[in-house]
Amino acid sequence: MDFLQLSDKKIIIFGLANRKSVACAIARVLQEAGAEVIHIVRSRARKETAGKLFPGSRIFTCDVENEENIARVKEEVAASVNGKIHGIVHSIAFANYADGFKPFHETSKKDFLQAVDISCFSLISICKHFRELLDGNGSIVTISISTTRMAAENYGYMAPVKAALESSLCFLAKSFSGFSKVRFNAVCPGLLKTSASAGIPGYVDSYLYAEKLTLRKKGLQTQEVANIAAFLLSDRSSAITAQTIVADGGMGINYFDADIVSKVVA
């Protein structure tokens, strides 16, 4: 039985970087479900990577930091496909930590606004420019984090940026409701093993700690995030919009796990 009913649907994915990307996992699940995946990546180098991972897929380049690129790639996609696009995945985030991690109050305006631009405003801009290409019953899915209220030092200022991203979903859903039934949702995973996370100092320790906090004592898998995204992109989730779906294996309700507490206070 084709439960998701994604066969022959056209889904655009922004943000594939490599085989460990959340975007890559989502693309594989969608392809397995029979959907046509169209990749939009940041650079020529990533286009080559995407071509090796997904031979035969249409691949375009777009650096979303420049809104003119988003307008351009929309026209390129429109000229390439027949009919409407049924969904868009926004799996884009960037923060400049070239100078190392600093206390939050020392965050520079330039770095913070760049992170907001790429990680949050890009979703708004993509929706604006791709509006006419979207099916009226389409679905937009972005990737956030399990909580924006946890002040983890090694995550820097990205949590406030993700909070802005999640808030934007509500306003996009309301705005689009005036002329369509397009839905906007976010998958909000706990800690994952991705290439992006590998560059965060102390991330491995944080991941292992989070793994112990899950009720199942097993870390979250990228495949699990992809499965949720595929569901949100399908008509099976037609009643869900302007929501953040947390996928953390129960970590968020288990901070006082007896085994961990005993190790800390021993």
Order of alpha helices (4+ residues) and beta strands (2+ residues): beta-alpha-beta-alpha-beta-alpha-beta-alpha-alpha-beta-alpha-beta-alpha-alpha-alpha-beta-alpha
